[in-house]
Amino acid sequence: MCGIVGYIGGQQAAPILLDGLSKLEYRGYDSAGIAVYNGEKIQMVKSTGKLKALEELTQGGAVLPGFSGIGHTRWATHGSPTDVNAHPHFNKDCSITVVHNGIIENYLKLRKKLEGKGYQFVSETDTEVLAHLLDYYYNGNPLEAIVKVLYRVEGSYALGILFKDFPEEIYAVRKDSPLIVGQGKEGNFIASDVPAILKYTRDVYFIENQEIVKLTRDSLNFYNIDEEEVQKESTRIEWDMSAAEKAGYEFFMLKEIYEQPKAVADTLYPRLKDDGIVIEELGMTEEEIRNIGKIYIVACGSAYHTGVTAKYVFEGLARIPVEVDLASEFRYRDPIFQPNTLVIVVSQSGETADTLAALREAKSRGVRTLGIVNVVGSSIAREADNVMYTWAGPEIAVATTKAYSTQLIAEYLLAIYFAKVRNEIDSRQFEDMLHDLKKLPDQIEFLLGGKEKLQHFANRYLATEHVFFIGRGIDYAISMEGSLKLKEISYIHSEAYAAGELKHGTISLIEENTLVVALVTQKDLYKKMLSNIQEVRTRGAFVMAVATAGNTEVEKSADYVVYLPETNPYFANSLAVIPLQIFGYYVSLGKGLDVDKPRNLAKSVTVE
Ligand code: M6R
């Protein structure tokens, strides 16, 4: 979603803003703009399309001289992607300018009110309301005007604001949309995410909801909504810029696919200690774990798919009933919480609006919450009662791969640990599972070696229109992720189906040469799956099967088989997803698409 960068300091602002915005491109956008104070007035340039257009228009920033400015990449919500709708937005005399990430839900009402007072709007955006509202309340004191605006607006926002009267200051504030502040040696920064400013500083402040920041070139002041100054601690970012760069790969997605053995090992090994599992950050006593009556796993997209897998693992091993919910449904469905319920929210970004809202809903109902989160210091990480980090490192490609794989690991660890504490598994089973978990990084590495064959296979399906992914049990959960991976980056329609459900309607869509990807990793369901493969094959489908090594009987039913190394059936997802990610990647690449930034999508979905 939208990206924000702001800078005030001793260097020219525009090139820093453009550079920062380029590091936020992964978030998804369709227009961009920057505004810089040039010693006399605020100058602004905006453009639809890629950042390159803005770079050309501003000659790399040279046409916008000045030492303070704000920039924005816009992912259109209110109003189509046009130059006029692009941010920043001005008030009427161009003395206040604003960039915004989020949605002002009551903007129509506010717009009407402002129009009634003579304000004229030039764009269709909700954001422009903020510029005029600031103008309306501004009386020579920026902080006071911002606070008054905050009391009037409903919705989510991260804002960067520049006042012509105060060119030595930048203001920023957030509510439910991400925003960080960076403290540099030669200036200070605001940004939607760390990569935008990592080149300049590693010292960042995470802003709380409705906290306001005043930045000058050498000072930072934080205020609450009562305009009282608050003290904050900075956090040192430990990861390197190289982790957020392509390192010779054509696309981030392929780089991130290749980083999975390390990401999985980094998430797993620190929690394996003295032949046991130690999850210090869980903050639950053994007594509390024994008392858990029910688990909800709540997430969106791929993170939700890991939850669907985890349900089988928690229920199968720890014998705890689990409900898996899409966060966008959970937050409005008034779930019935029993005593001793644990709500686990899963999120790579830690900023997904629906997941965050679901977490807050659970907390407000007095339920214990645990976040499984990748981005350190993100909203979900800070607001959940406890947080278990996945150590995938920065994930840039919109299509998740390594974050997904590490979420699975966190969920396996929790399930096995709970099972052990609750005496649902014996020491032998526990040891065997740890043994299998430890082998996963090498097994993933081995599967990555099969990429050429999959590329060859993918190239046959560049023109295909429909693909079906089928499986039973955990294999159905894997199918969901395989299907999403293909469709989101290749724009080929695909569906995941519980294999046994196919004949209740969907099988009528199977025709000559329809590609059906069948997941066959679960021993207990193997024979059933072979029958389901036969059903689609007799109707003309071409079947690619993903099966465990040794189960060669599948070759009689399927047309093309990818074999996986043997592992505990509960962990099969971690292996089976690898060829599906590679397949999706190569179909997208073969079609000449922008693999990392698929159309209409954003990396971090910070609006409902
Ligand atoms: O940051 P989150 O894990 O909360 O994001 C949730 C989904 O938006 C995300 O998993 C999405 O489905 C992926 N980009 C798909 O590859």
Residues whose N, C-alpha, C, O or C-beta is under 5 A from the ligand:
A	BS01	M6R	C300 G301 S302 A303 V346 S347 Q348 S349 G350 T352 V398 A399 T400 K603 V605
